[in-house]
Amino acid sequence: MSQLYFAYGSNLNLKDLREFEKRNGINAKKSFVDSINISDGIFFLPDYQLQFPVYSKGREGGVLDVTPKTGHAVAGKLFEVENWDLLDFKEGSPNFYKKISITVIDESGKTFDAFTYVVSSKNKKDFVKPNQNYVKVVSDGYKEFGILDKFPWANENLMFASENKKCKMIDSVFVYGTLRKQESREIIMNKISLGSKNITINAKMYNIGAFPAIVIEEGIVYGEIHKIRNDTSSFHIIDCVEGFTEYNESSLYYRILINSSEGVCWTYVWNDTTDGYKIIQSGDWRKRK
């Protein structure tokens, strides 16, 4: 049975993967690269950032890891994997890297359960300078799958991480209900917002009662995109309002990434069935009556 693997580093570079197979005498008939199915589109690992915390002799410098960081995101691809032996071998699992379960988001906001590898080595540090050849391998993988062109901020964060600089968080949030101006929770957004703009997104709105909910379906939703303070406490405030804790049944809403007319931003989608709730045809919470 195949499972999904989220690739965020050198494994995005298929040429580099093939060279690894060749160096290790892996028969072409057993090629990992040729056996995987690569999911269409680009995917994001929410609330994580890139770091270079450990030295690799083979790469002659620091190599990538993903570590939790609220409000940040890491771009990558999803591979359908049946045989994990080569990946485990390549990543030195479980001693150098270890496999963990994660939730990733596609470009339309849909969530997927997957696995990825994070550094488990006891030699992990705050920063180990990478060899620029390794950084280029990753960047070329970004280019190969269109990440570089479509989401240049992802490659910028790769460069920031390679220079031991802070990665940029995604500091825009789309709100469409009680957090909008002149609504009951406007004061909460006022505390963290640095400015806003009225926009629409592609989604469908439902009347849940005292507040609305949206799902990523064909439709139009009116709201505001806010640039918020560049700190994790801003997200903790809104997450609390929206009842978001984790990507599981315990959350009332999920915080997801979507494409908007103003670029990639966060928003919150309903984490339950919409059966029995009325669609707000206008897509505007203010016009629900």
C-alpha positions in Angstrom: 0.0 0.0 0.0 1.5 3.4 -1.1 1.8 6.3 1.3 2.6 9.9 0.7 6.1 11.4 1.2 6.7 15.1 1.4 10.0 16.1 -0.2 11.4 19.5 0.7 15.2 19.3 0.2 17.6 17.5 -2.2 15.0 14.8 -2.9 13.1 17.3 -5.0 16.0 17.0 -7.4 15.3 13.8 -9.4 18.7 14.0 -11.1 20.4 14.0 -7.8 18.3 11.1 -6.7 19.3 9.1 -9.8 23.0 9.8 -9.1 22.5 8.5 -5.6 21.0 5.3 -6.9 23.9 5.0 -9.4 26.5 5.5 -6.8 25.0 2.8 -4.6 24.6 0.3 -7.4 20.8 0.3 -7.4 19.5 -1.6 -10.5 17.5 0.5 -12.9 14.6 -2.0 -12.6 14.5 -1.3 -8.9 14.8 2.5 -9.3 13.0 4.5 -6.6 12.7 7.4 -9.0 11.0 5.3 -11.6 8.6 3.6 -9.1 7.1 6.7 -7.5 4.0 8.6 -8.6 4.5 12.4 -8.1 1.3 14.2 -7.2 0.4 17.2 -9.4 0.8 20.7 -7.9 2.8 22.2 -5.2 2.3 21.4 -1.5 3.0 23.2 1.8 4.0 22.0 5.2 2.3 24.6 7.5 3.9 26.0 10.7 7.4 24.7 9.8 10.5 26.5 8.6 13.8 25.4 6.9 17.0 25.1 8.9 20.6 23.7 8.3 21.3 22.2 11.8 23.6 19.2 11.0 26.8 18.3 9.1 26.8 15.8 6.3 30.1 14.3 5.2 28.6 13.3 1.8 27.3 16.9 1.2 30.5 18.5 2.7 28.4 20.9 4.9 25.1 21.5 6.5 21.9 19.8 5.2 18.3 20.7 5.5 15.8 20.0 8.2 12.3 21.3 8.9 11.4 22.6 12.4 8.2 23.9 13.9 7.5 27.6 13.5 4.0 29.0 13.7 3.0 31.2 10.7 5.7 29.8 8.4 5.4 27.3 5.6 7.8 25.0 3.6 7.1 24.3 0.0 7.6 20.9 -1.6 6.1 17.9 -3.5 4.2 14.8 -2.6 5.5 11.4 -3.8 3.4 8.2 -3.6 5.8 5.6 -2.1 5.3 1.9 -1.7 8.9 0.8 -0.7 10.6 3.1 1.8 13.8 1.2 1.9 15.8 3.5 -0.4 14.6 6.7 1.3 15.3 5.2 4.8 18.8 4.3 3.5 19.5 7.7 1.9 18.3 9.6 4.9 20.1 7.4 7.4 16.9 6.7 9.2 16.3 6.5 12.1 19.7 7.6 13.4 20.5 10.7 11.2 17.0 11.6 10.0 13.8 10.0 11.3 10.4 9.7 9.7 7.5 11.6 11.1 3.8 12.0 10.2 2.6 15.4 9.1 -0.2 17.2 7.4 0.4 19.1 4.2 -1.8 21.5 2.2 -2.1 21.8 -1.6 -2.6 25.0 -3.5 -6.4 24.9 -3.2 -6.3 24.4 0.6 -6.9 20.6 0.7 -5.1 18.8 3.4 -3.2 15.4 3.1 -1.7 13.1 5.6 1.9 12.3 4.8 5.4 11.5 6.1 8.6 13.4 5.9 12.1 13.2 7.4 13.5 15.4 10.2 17.0 15.5 11.7 17.3 13.1 14.7 21.1 13.2 14.9 22.6 13.9 18.3 25.0 16.2 16.5 22.2 18.7 15.7 23.2 22.3 16.2 21.6 25.7 15.7 23.4 26.2 12.3 25.9 24.4 10.1 26.9 26.2 7.0 26.0 24.3 3.9 28.1 23.7 0.8 26.7 25.9 -2.0 26.6 22.9 -4.3 24.0 21.3 -2.0 22.0 24.5 -1.9 22.0 24.6 -5.7 20.8 21.0 -5.8 17.7 22.0 -3.7 17.2 25.2 -5.6 17.3 23.3 -8.9 14.7 20.9 -7.5 12.5 24.0 -6.8 13.0 25.1 -10.4 12.3 21.6 -11.8 8.8 21.5 -10.1 7.9 25.1 -10.7 8.2 26.2 -7.1 10.9 28.8 -7.9 8.7 30.6 -10.5 5.3 30.3 -8.7 6.4 30.8 -5.1 9.7 32.7 -5.1 9.4 33.3 -1.4 10.1 29.6 -0.9 13.5 29.8 -2.6 14.2 33.1 -0.8 13.7 31.3 2.5 16.0 28.5 1.3 18.7 31.2 0.7 18.0 32.9 4.1 18.3 29.5 5.9 21.6 28.7 4.1 23.0 32.1 5.4 21.7 31.6 8.9 19.1 34.4 8.5 15.5 34.3 9.7 13.0 32.9 7.2 10.0 35.0 6.3 6.6 34.0 7.7 3.5 34.2 5.6 2.0 37.3 7.3 -1.2 37.7 5.4 -4.6 36.4 6.6 -8.0 36.5 4.8 -11.0 37.0 7.2 -14.6 36.8 6.1 -16.9 36.8 9.1 -16.9 38.2 12.6 -13.2 39.4 12.4 -14.1 41.8 9.5 -14.4 45.6 10.1 -17.6 46.6 11.8 -18.2 43.1 12.9 -18.3 41.7 16.5 -14.6 40.7 16.7 -13.1 43.5 14.7 -11.2 44.6 17.8 -9.2 41.4 17.8 -7.9 42.1 14.2 -7.2 45.7 15.1 -4.7 44.5 17.7 -2.6 42.6 15.2 -3.4 44.1 11.8 -0.9 46.4 10.0 -3.4 47.1 7.2 -6.1 45.5 5.2 -7.7 45.4 1.7 -11.1 44.2 0.5 -10.8 41.1 -1.8 -12.6 38.0 -2.8 -11.5 34.4 -2.9 -12.8 31.3 -4.6 -14.8 29.4 -1.9 -18.4 28.8 -0.7 -19.8 30.3 2.4 -22.3 28.6 4.9 -24.3 30.1 7.7 -23.4 28.2 10.9 -25.4 30.4 13.1 -23.6 33.1 15.0 -20.7 33.0 12.5 -20.0 31.8 9.0 -17.8 29.0 7.6 -16.3 28.5 4.2 -15.2 25.4 2.3 -13.0 25.4 -0.7 -15.6 24.8 -3.4 -16.7 26.7 -6.5 -18.1 30.1 -5.5 -17.1 33.5 -4.3 -16.4 34.8 -0.8 -16.0 38.5 0.2 -13.7 39.5 2.9 -10.5 41.3 3.9 -6.9 40.4 3.6 -4.8 41.7 6.5 -1.1 42.1 6.8 -0.4 41.1 10.4 2.4 41.6 12.9 5.4 39.5 12.1 5.3 37.3 15.3 3.8 34.0 16.2 1.6 35.5 18.9 -0.6 37.0 16.2 -1.4 33.5 15.0 -2.0 32.2 18.4 -4.7 34.9 18.9 -6.6 34.1 15.7 -6.1 30.3 16.1 -7.8 30.6 19.5 -10.7 32.6 18.1 -11.2 30.0 15.2 -10.8 27.0 17.4 -7.8 25.7 15.6 -5.3 23.6 17.5 -4.2 20.8 15.2 -5.1 19.3 11.8 -7.4 16.7 13.3 -11.0 16.4 14.5 -10.3 18.4 17.7 -10.2 21.7 15.6 -13.4 23.6 14.7 -11.6 25.2 11.8 -8.4 24.4 9.9 -5.9 27.2 9.1 -4.9 26.7 5.5 -2.9 28.4 2.7 -4.7 29.7 -0.4 -3.8 31.7 -3.5 -5.4 35.1 -3.5 -5.2 38.2 -5.8 -2.7 39.5 -3.2 -0.6 36.4 -3.2 -0.4 33.4 -0.8 -2.3 33.9 2.5 -3.8 32.0 5.4 -7.5 31.6 6.0 -9.7 29.3 8.1 -12.0 26.6 6.6 -14.7 24.6 8.3 -13.6 21.3 9.7 -16.9 19.5 9.7 -19.8 18.6 7.5 -21.9 21.4 6.0 -25.0 19.2 5.8 -28.0 21.0 7.2 -26.5 24.5 6.9 -27.7 27.1 4.5 -25.4 28.5 1.8 -25.0 32.2 1.9 -25.5 32.8 -1.8 -24.0 36.3 -1.9 -20.8 35.0 -0.3 -20.9 38.1 1.9 -21.4 37.6 5.7 -22.8 41.2 5.9 -25.5 40.3 3.5 -26.6 37.0 5.1 -30.1 38.3 5.9 
